[in-house]
Amino acid sequence: MSPLGDFAGKSLGAGAAKTQSTDGLGKFSELLVGEVKNVNSMQMDANGMVHSLLTGGDVNEAEVLTAVQKADLAFRMMLQVRNKLIEAYREVQQIQI
């Protein structure tokens, strides 16, 4: 699915095109914010499991390791998405009109 959602590929008038890009931008930003919150939640859960393991709680070591690895992978993926967005932003800045 495109970042513009259902509006991608439709030919609309000038006023509708402005609404289209604004709505698409809102959906894209909501998606990014949601995923950052998801990564944060995964990291907090992994930290809680590690704390529970170290304080003698009833947790499985394999589950703790898996949670930590999932949180690490999600964070690395988020960093790569951020890097690509920054790279794209810099390319757009260099476009001469």
Secondary structure, 3 states (H helix, E strand, C coil): CCCCHHHCCCCCCHHHHHHHHHHHHHHHHHHHHHHHHHHHHHHHHHHHHHHHHHCCCCCCHHHHHHHHHHHHHHHHHHHHHHHHHHHHHHHHHHCCC
